[in-house]
Amino acid sequence: MAGKAQLPTSNSALIAMIADEDTVTGFLLAGVGNVDLRRKTNYLIVDSKTTVKAIEDAFKEFTTKEDVAIVMISQYVANMIRFLVDGYNKPIPAILEIPSKDHPYDPAHDSVLSRVKYLFSAESVASGRR
């Protein structure tokens, strides 16, 4: 099927995480953690000492790895690098913004929801519905 993004194998798809310690720990306990041969992990724990540059680098690394299917990022962290998250438009890996314990989820800032709203508003205008 030409034009469809595909993962190398169904067994190698990873979930990457960029979030606070509690969120990452919960997902690691659920079994999403991975350390490769170069000792690189599939997560970044963000705290008050984490620089925006480190978050940007992790986001770029996770979105370019072939074995990552989903990048889960806390919404408050995504807001720190909003220009990168909003500019990302590939289907795989999918970017999912999630809430964290200390920062509630705001659907108005979710890049996926804003794209869906735009898509449906463009369809309603094209079909003559409002």
Sequence and secondary structure as in RCSB ss.txt:
>XXXX:A:sequence
MAGKAQLPTSNSALIAMIADEDTVTGFLLAGVGNVDLRRKTNYLIVDSKTTVKAIEDAFKEFTTKEDVAIVMISQ
YVANMIRFLVDGYNKPIPAILEIPSKDHPYDPAHDSVLSRVKYLFSAESVASGRR
>XXXX:A:secstr
 TT    S TTS EEEEEE HHHHHHHHHTT   B TT  BSEEE  TT  HHHHHHHHHHHHH TTEEEEEEEH
HHHHHTHHHHHH   SSSEEEEE  SSS   GGG HHHHHHHHHHHHHHHHTT  
